[in-house]
């Protein structure tokens, strides 16, 4: 590959990359690897950047990502600037996969050894083997979730009618003071801080945490220009690995409704807060995005955006009740907003990024739903979507 400044036909590109022409054309058809340009005669031509993109496509395919998930992952990482970051991400997933396979092999050997020395099958070992194998899903989900979060945020950023911005509004509510120590749980990609980067007081210390390694990597990348204010750690909000009374403020921005044991998480938050410290916990209400739910239910009444009703876990309707046994001076603030969307693709991407069964149901029907959305937009010129979000601020006595 002596000269990567030239362009390559499909045949040349496939031969140099060691894949079939059929593979290149398939990825082109799926929108994963489109040509850089076309020749005057109409031939597809590929440049050096497409080799970087193809490498990531093949690696993620090997790791078990779906084509839709790969499409989301490669959008911002197909040039030389982002290639090292992409390789580091791939390396970490593969290292985790290797460790996982070692665990599976150990579990298989244990089950095999017991069966060889006993006429009775130990069903506990079989169950353990199933659990170990199923860890694969959580390993990959850590990295898929980061892209899915960005997709959902992008819809709100582009089509919200309240142009002040959610992250700026939440930031305004935080009571900063000199030397304040802040813990953010479920920081995601740290958009709260990135979108207020010039407003963060110099004297504060912020520890950004998330259960996902992929999220933490994105958070570090987003805040790479800030050297002294931030610390990063992968933790579960149900088991916060900090000493008692370590923080003045804990922030849980659209996080608590994902927690399996909300009471345990709230007790942990109270434990690490200093006396008189504050919890800032945002969430949504029952009518949040209700029009999307109506549209998808009419399309297929089996479709859900989440395996559980998140607002029943921790929502605007019951949040104060769940907080009152551990916190005092609880105040609720509502963010007035809605979405007016005039494109179908961002809605499609949002639906596919959710935690429910959308991708399973849309596997062979994606175009059908897209046509339905386009028709509604053509008829009404827009799709209005209700937003119901707010913030609880609660004090540790």
VMD Tcl script that draws the C-alpha trace (Angstrom):
set ca {
  {0.00 0.00 0.00}
  {2.61 2.50 -1.22}
  {0.32 5.40 -2.01}
  {-2.81 5.97 0.00}
  {-3.46 9.41 -1.51}
  {-5.03 7.88 -4.60}
  {-8.52 6.44 -5.03}
  {-9.32 2.78 -5.50}
  {-12.03 1.00 -7.43}
  {-14.20 -1.52 -5.59}
  {-12.07 -4.40 -6.91}
  {-8.78 -2.76 -5.96}
  {-10.09 -1.76 -2.55}
  {-11.44 -5.25 -1.81}
  {-8.21 -6.95 -2.93}
  {-5.99 -4.67 -0.83}
  {-8.22 -5.13 2.23}
  {-8.42 -8.90 1.78}
  {-12.23 -9.05 1.53}
  {-14.61 -9.90 -1.29}
  {-16.16 -7.38 -3.65}
  {-19.52 -8.70 -2.49}
  {-18.68 -7.67 1.08}
  {-17.81 -4.11 0.01}
  {-21.01 -3.78 -1.99}
  {-23.07 -5.18 0.89}
  {-21.66 -2.60 3.33}
  {-22.28 0.12 0.74}
  {-25.92 -0.99 0.39}
  {-26.32 -0.87 4.19}
  {-24.84 2.65 4.35}
  {-21.82 1.54 6.36}
  {-19.10 1.99 3.76}
  {-20.17 4.37 1.02}
  {-17.69 5.34 -1.71}
  {-15.69 8.53 -1.28}
  {-16.76 9.58 -4.77}
  {-17.64 8.22 -8.20}
  {-15.55 8.28 -11.37}
  {-16.87 10.07 -14.49}
  {-17.85 6.62 -15.74}
  {-19.86 5.96 -12.57}
  {-17.42 3.57 -10.83}
  {-17.25 3.58 -7.03}
  {-13.98 5.03 -5.73}
  {-12.61 4.61 -2.20}
  {-9.95 6.60 -0.33}
  {-7.62 5.79 2.58}
  {-10.22 6.76 5.19}
  {-12.45 3.91 4.04}
  {-9.74 1.43 5.11}
  {-10.00 2.85 8.65}
  {-13.78 2.56 8.56}
  {-13.69 -1.00 7.16}
  {-11.30 -2.08 9.92}
  {-13.71 -0.91 12.61}
  {-16.73 -2.45 10.85}
  {-15.08 -5.86 10.68}
  {-13.85 -5.71 14.29}
  {-17.24 -4.72 15.70}
  {-18.95 -7.38 13.57}
  {-16.53 -9.94 15.02}
  {-17.35 -8.72 18.54}
  {-21.07 -9.27 18.05}
  {-22.43 -5.80 17.25}
  {-25.43 -5.61 14.92}
  {-25.21 -3.65 11.64}
  {-27.37 -0.85 13.12}
  {-25.11 -0.62 16.16}
  {-22.02 -0.60 13.94}
  {-23.55 2.18 11.84}
  {-23.96 4.34 14.96}
  {-20.45 3.53 16.23}
  {-18.58 4.47 13.03}
  {-20.22 7.82 12.36}
  {-17.58 9.87 14.16}
  {-14.51 7.66 13.88}
  {-13.63 7.19 10.23}
  {-10.62 9.51 9.95}
  {-7.02 9.45 11.14}
  {-7.72 11.89 13.99}
  {-10.08 9.45 15.68}
  {-8.40 6.21 14.64}
  {-6.26 5.80 17.78}
  {-9.29 6.40 20.01}
  {-11.19 3.81 17.96}
  {-8.40 1.26 18.31}
  {-8.19 1.80 22.07}
  {-11.94 1.21 22.38}
  {-11.74 -1.96 20.27}
  {-8.75 -3.21 22.27}
  {-10.57 -2.76 25.56}
  {-13.65 -4.64 24.32}
  {-11.46 -7.49 23.04}
  {-9.53 -7.66 26.32}
  {-12.83 -7.89 28.19}
  {-14.00 -10.55 25.75}
  {-10.82 -12.56 26.35}
  {-11.32 -12.37 30.12}
  {-14.93 -13.41 29.67}
  {-13.93 -16.43 27.55}
  {-11.47 -17.47 30.28}
  {-14.33 -17.39 32.79}
  {-16.50 -19.49 30.46}
  {-13.70 -22.02 29.98}
  {-13.17 -22.27 33.75}
  {-16.91 -22.80 34.31}
  {-17.02 -25.50 31.60}
  {-14.02 -27.29 33.14}
  {-15.61 -27.20 36.59}
  {-18.88 -28.63 35.28}
  {-17.01 -31.29 33.30}
  {-14.81 -32.34 36.23}
  {-17.74 -32.75 38.60}
  {-19.67 -34.80 36.03}
  {-16.63 -37.04 35.43}
  {-16.35 -37.85 39.15}
  {-20.05 -38.15 39.92}
  {-23.04 -39.91 38.45}
  {-25.24 -36.99 39.49}
  {-25.22 -33.81 37.43}
  {-24.64 -30.69 39.56}
  {-27.33 -28.34 38.27}
  {-25.85 -25.41 40.20}
  {-22.77 -25.67 37.99}
  {-24.97 -25.70 34.88}
  {-26.81 -22.59 36.10}
  {-23.49 -20.90 36.88}
  {-22.28 -21.72 33.38}
  {-25.36 -20.07 31.87}
  {-24.82 -16.95 33.99}
  {-21.14 -16.73 33.03}
  {-21.93 -17.08 29.33}
  {-24.62 -14.39 29.59}
  {-22.06 -11.88 30.89}
  {-21.19 -11.32 27.23}
  {-24.29 -9.14 26.86}
  {-23.28 -6.75 29.64}
  {-19.72 -6.45 28.28}
  {-20.95 -5.33 24.86}
  {-23.78 -3.22 26.26}
  {-21.29 -1.00 28.10}
  {-20.04 0.22 24.73}
  {-23.32 0.18 22.81}
  {-25.04 2.32 25.44}
  {-22.64 5.21 24.92}
  {-23.67 5.60 21.28}
  {-27.34 5.09 22.10}
  {-27.24 7.86 24.70}
  {-25.73 10.28 22.18}
  {-28.47 9.41 19.68}
  {-31.21 10.21 22.19}
  {-29.55 13.46 23.29}
  {-29.14 14.55 19.66}
  {-32.92 14.35 19.05}
  {-33.59 16.64 22.01}
  {-30.80 19.06 21.12}
  {-31.98 19.48 17.54}
  {-35.78 19.64 17.92}
  {-36.54 20.99 21.43}
  {-38.58 24.19 21.41}
  {-36.96 25.37 24.64}
  {-33.66 26.63 23.27}
  {-32.23 27.45 26.70}
  {-31.20 23.80 26.96}
  {-31.76 21.09 29.56}
  {-28.13 20.83 30.65}
  {-27.80 24.58 31.09}
  {-31.06 24.64 33.10}
  {-29.88 21.85 35.43}
  {-26.48 23.53 35.84}
  {-28.22 26.76 36.91}
  {-29.87 24.91 39.80}
  {-26.58 23.63 41.27}
  {-25.42 25.57 44.33}
  {-21.70 25.92 43.72}
  {-19.49 27.29 46.47}
  {-15.68 27.47 46.90}
  {-14.16 24.03 47.39}
  {-17.42 22.13 46.74}
  {-16.98 18.40 46.14}
  {-19.43 16.94 43.64}
  {-20.17 13.32 42.73}
  {-22.09 12.64 39.53}
  {-23.65 9.19 39.22}
  {-24.38 7.87 35.74}
  {-22.47 10.71 34.12}
  {-22.84 9.23 30.62}
  {-20.67 11.22 28.23}
  {-20.55 14.18 30.68}
  {-22.73 16.45 28.55}
  {-23.83 18.29 31.70}
  {-20.28 19.57 32.13}
  {-19.25 19.78 28.48}
  {-22.21 22.04 27.66}
  {-21.33 24.31 30.59}
  {-17.58 24.01 30.25}
  {-16.89 27.75 30.57}
  {-19.18 28.12 33.59}
  {-17.61 25.53 35.91}
  {-16.06 27.27 38.94}
  {-12.31 26.83 39.26}
  {-12.39 25.79 42.90}
  {-14.81 22.86 42.64}
  {-13.82 19.19 42.47}
  {-16.00 16.87 40.36}
  {-15.94 13.06 40.36}
  {-17.76 11.70 37.31}
  {-18.85 8.06 37.54}
  {-20.81 5.58 35.46}
  {-21.44 1.83 35.50}
  {-20.27 1.66 31.87}
  {-16.59 1.70 30.90}
  {-17.65 2.96 27.47}
  {-19.40 5.96 28.99}
  {-16.36 6.81 31.09}
  {-14.13 6.71 28.00}
  {-16.48 9.13 26.23}
  {-16.65 11.35 29.30}
  {-12.85 11.58 29.49}
  {-12.67 12.39 25.79}
  {-15.36 15.10 26.04}
  {-13.57 16.78 28.94}
  {-10.00 16.22 27.80}
  {-9.35 19.98 27.70}
  {-9.94 20.24 31.48}
  {-7.02 18.91 33.49}
  {-7.62 19.64 37.17}
  {-11.33 19.64 38.00}
  {-12.37 16.10 37.12}
  {-11.82 12.57 38.35}
  {-13.37 9.55 36.64}
  {-14.38 6.16 38.00}
  {-16.51 3.20 36.96}
  {-18.96 2.41 39.77}
  {-22.48 1.14 40.40}
  {-24.74 3.64 42.18}
  {-26.03 0.77 44.34}
  {-22.52 0.24 45.73}
  {-20.69 3.58 45.79}
  {-17.02 2.99 46.53}
  {-16.36 6.18 48.48}
  {-16.12 6.84 52.21}
  {-18.99 8.17 54.29}
  {-19.63 11.92 54.04}
  {-17.22 12.46 51.13}
  {-19.29 14.87 49.00}
  {-21.22 18.10 49.32}
  {-23.39 17.37 46.28}
  {-24.50 14.23 44.46}
  {-26.01 14.56 40.97}
  {-28.11 11.81 39.37}
  {-29.23 13.21 36.02}
  {-31.86 10.89 34.47}
  {-30.26 7.92 36.22}
  {-32.26 6.67 39.19}
  {-35.08 5.19 37.11}
  {-32.56 2.70 35.67}
  {-31.43 1.45 39.08}
  {-32.72 -2.01 40.03}
  {-32.78 -1.33 43.78}
  {-33.68 2.36 44.12}
  {-33.80 2.24 47.94}
  {-30.29 0.80 48.14}
  {-28.98 3.45 45.76}
  {-30.61 6.29 47.72}
  {-29.13 4.95 50.97}
  {-25.70 4.90 49.34}
  {-26.16 8.47 48.12}
  {-27.18 9.59 51.61}
  {-24.17 7.79 53.11}
  {-21.59 9.56 50.92}
  {-23.21 12.98 51.33}
  {-21.99 15.27 54.08}
  {-24.59 16.47 56.60}
  {-26.47 19.30 54.93}
  {-25.39 18.05 51.50}
  {-27.75 17.99 48.52}
  {-28.96 15.42 46.01}
  {-29.93 16.69 42.55}
  {-32.02 13.95 40.92}
  {-33.70 14.54 37.56}
  {-36.29 12.32 35.95}
  {-39.28 12.25 33.60}
  {-43.05 12.07 34.02}
  {-45.66 9.63 32.75}
  {-46.52 11.61 29.61}
  {-42.92 12.07 28.51}
  {-42.60 11.27 24.76}
  {-46.17 9.90 24.82}
  {-46.76 10.61 21.10}
  {-43.86 8.32 20.13}
  {-45.33 5.59 22.29}
  {-48.71 6.04 20.56}
  {-47.15 5.93 17.09}
  {-45.12 2.80 17.76}
  {-48.00 1.03 19.52}
  {-50.22 1.62 16.48}
  {-47.45 0.26 14.30}
  {-46.98 -2.80 16.52}
  {-48.60 -2.97 19.95}
  {-45.79 -5.20 21.24}
  {-43.19 -2.46 20.92}
  {-41.79 -0.95 24.12}
  {-39.03 1.57 24.79}
  {-38.03 -0.06 28.06}
  {-38.52 -3.49 29.70}
  {-40.06 -1.71 32.72}
  {-42.04 1.50 33.28}
  {-39.20 3.84 34.24}
  {-41.50 6.46 35.75}
  {-42.76 3.88 38.23}
  {-39.16 3.21 39.23}
  {-38.46 6.89 39.89}
  {-40.59 9.52 38.15}
  {-41.97 12.99 38.69}
  {-45.16 11.50 40.08}
  {-43.53 9.38 42.80}
  {-40.01 10.78 43.22}
  {-40.77 12.89 46.26}
  {-42.37 9.91 47.99}
  {-39.28 7.77 47.37}
  {-36.96 10.48 48.68}
  {-38.81 11.59 51.80}
  {-37.67 8.80 54.15}
  {-33.99 9.64 53.66}
  {-33.95 13.34 52.74}
  {-35.60 16.58 53.81}
  {-36.46 19.95 52.20}
  {-37.40 18.27 48.93}
  {-38.18 20.70 46.10}
  {-39.43 19.87 42.60}
  {-38.71 21.93 39.47}
  {-40.29 21.33 36.04}
  {-38.50 22.04 32.75}
  {-41.01 23.34 30.21}
  {-40.29 21.91 26.76}
  {-41.52 19.83 23.81}
  {-40.17 18.49 20.52}
  {-41.32 19.54 17.07}
  {-39.76 17.09 14.62}
  {-39.99 17.42 10.84}
  {-37.68 14.54 9.85}
  {-38.29 10.81 10.20}
  {-34.68 9.63 10.45}
  {-33.88 11.19 13.87}
  {-37.06 9.60 15.25}
  {-36.08 6.23 13.78}
  {-32.63 6.50 15.33}
  {-34.13 7.45 18.69}
  {-36.52 4.50 18.68}
  {-33.72 2.06 17.80}
  {-31.49 3.48 20.57}
  {-33.96 2.75 23.38}
  {-33.69 -0.13 25.86}
  {-36.81 -2.01 24.80}
  {-37.59 -4.44 21.98}
  {-37.69 -1.99 19.05}
  {-34.69 -3.43 17.21}
  {-36.10 -6.94 17.45}
  {-39.50 -5.92 16.07}
  {-38.05 -3.63 13.39}
  {-35.57 -6.21 12.15}
  {-37.43 -6.70 8.85}
  {-39.91 -3.81 9.13}
  {-37.75 -0.73 9.58}
  {-38.68 0.77 6.21}
  {-42.37 0.21 6.98}
  {-42.18 2.37 10.11}
  {-40.10 5.01 8.29}
  {-42.79 5.30 5.60}
  {-45.46 5.69 8.30}
  {-43.49 8.52 9.95}
  {-42.82 10.23 6.60}
  {-46.51 10.08 5.74}
  {-47.48 11.72 9.03}
  {-44.86 14.45 8.59}
  {-46.04 15.09 5.00}
  {-49.63 15.42 6.20}
  {-49.04 17.48 9.35}
  {-45.68 19.10 8.47}
  {-44.33 17.98 11.84}
  {-44.67 15.53 14.72}
  {-45.29 17.18 18.08}
  {-43.82 15.23 21.01}
  {-44.56 16.03 24.65}
  {-41.64 16.35 27.03}
  {-42.14 16.10 30.76}
  {-38.88 16.39 32.66}
  {-37.94 17.83 36.00}
  {-35.52 17.94 38.89}
  {-35.76 17.08 42.57}
  {-33.39 18.82 44.98}
  {-33.25 17.10 48.39}
  {-31.16 17.75 51.49}
  {-29.44 15.28 53.79}
  {-30.50 16.26 57.35}
}
mol new
graphics top color blue
foreach p $ca { graphics top sphere $p radius 0.5 }
foreach p [lrange $ca 0 end-1] q [lrange $ca 1 end] { graphics top cylinder $p $q radius 0.2 }
display resetview
